[in-house]
Amino acid sequence: MPCDRLSRRGFIAGSACGVFTLAALGLPGDVAALPVSEIEAQGNGNERKYPIPSADGASIDRASQVILVRYAGKVYAMSLVCPHENAAVRWLPKDGRFQCSKHTSRYTPDGTFTSGRATRNMDRFPIRKEGAQVVVTIDRVFQSDKDANGWNGANVPA
Ligand code: FES
């Protein structure tokens, strides 16, 4: 089962730590040159709808704090907030990975933790397909250390 998302206070605190200062976001290795864009969601309440990305890349919905990633045939919706102490994560184009802006924890394009102070992967939102859109539930996240199966399953085919 997905875990409750950060409290509103924690969420705002995370924002103050720099969530809105993301300078660049993109994807690694063979994906280093992939496009990064900003998107706005449709929907309200606890669900956000986005068109299914037509190509590999990352899209940022700052208002909803969602990173939508299409990578290796799958689409993921991940939190902008680092799971360690809620700082912002950003994309480092030259290194082809996500990195936390506070303590430099590193993550692959699908949010897998590789090094640093964090103790789990980037949190993933529940996601499902509806026609040509993906629907992301933003009031819950899967935490990889508490629900590995949920976290692993939080994606849809591109
Ligand atoms: S807040 Fe991200 S590694 Fe500490």
Residues whose N, C-alpha, C, O or C-beta is under 5 A from the ligand:
A	BS01	FES	C82 H84 E85 N86 A87 C100 K102 H103 T104 S105 R117 A118
